[in-house]
Amino acid sequence: VYGHPIVLAETFVESPRFTGACYRAANWVDVGWTKGFARRPGGGYVHHGQPKRLLLFPLHPQARLWLAQPQPQLEWTHTPMQT
């Protein structure tokens, strides 16, 4: 719809209730903790004090390189994910 593929997936794990072991076993990358904020329906954020683990999974081998670039890459429009 927006002219570029999805190259990275993210998920949040509510610790200490859950460990996220299934994500780690599936090679998701644990990148750290959120700061414990939630989005408000009318806009803005509210602090709820319950940080969550953030895990990422690259969906394309070049995801890290592409997302670190200041401009969208031409290769994004020529991937099999567009079909």
C-alpha positions in Angstrom: 0.0 0.0 0.0 2.8 2.5 0.9 5.3 1.3 -1.6 7.8 -0.5 0.6 8.0 -4.0 2.1 7.8 -5.0 5.8 11.4 -5.8 6.7 11.1 -6.1 10.6 8.6 -7.5 13.0 8.3 -6.4 16.7 6.6 -7.8 19.7 6.4 -6.9 23.4 6.5 -9.4 26.3 5.0 -8.5 29.6 7.6 -9.4 32.2 7.7 -10.9 34.9 4.4 -12.7 33.9 6.0 -14.2 30.8 9.6 -15.0 29.9 9.4 -14.7 26.1 11.2 -18.1 25.8 9.2 -19.1 22.7 10.4 -15.9 20.9 14.0 -16.4 21.8 13.8 -20.1 20.7 12.5 -18.8 17.4 15.5 -16.5 17.0 13.8 -13.2 17.9 16.4 -10.6 19.1 15.8 -9.3 22.6 16.8 -5.6 22.3 15.8 -4.3 25.8 13.0 -2.8 27.8 10.4 -0.2 27.0 10.0 2.8 29.4 6.5 1.8 30.6 4.3 4.2 28.6 1.0 3.5 26.8 -0.6 5.5 23.9 -3.7 7.4 24.8 -6.8 7.2 22.5 -6.8 11.0 21.9 -3.1 11.2 21.3 -0.1 11.4 23.6 1.2 8.9 26.1 0.6 8.1 29.7 3.1 6.4 32.1 1.7 3.1 33.5 4.9 1.9 35.1 5.0 -1.6 33.6 8.0 -1.9 31.2 7.9 -4.7 28.7 10.6 -6.6 26.8 11.0 -5.6 23.2 11.9 -8.3 20.7 12.6 -7.9 17.0 12.7 -10.3 14.1 14.2 -9.3 10.8 12.1 -10.5 7.8 14.7 -9.7 5.2 18.5 -10.3 5.3 19.2 -6.6 4.6 16.7 -5.3 7.2 19.3 -3.9 9.6 21.2 -2.2 6.8 18.1 -0.7 5.1 16.6 0.6 8.3 19.8 2.3 9.3 19.9 4.3 6.1 18.7 8.0 6.1 16.8 7.5 2.8 14.6 4.6 1.6 16.5 2.2 -0.6 15.6 1.5 -4.2 15.9 -2.2 -3.5 12.8 -2.0 -1.3 10.6 -1.6 -4.3 12.1 -4.6 -6.1 11.6 -7.4 -3.5 9.5 -10.5 -3.8 7.5 -9.3 -0.7 5.8 -6.7 -2.9 3.7 -9.4 -4.7 
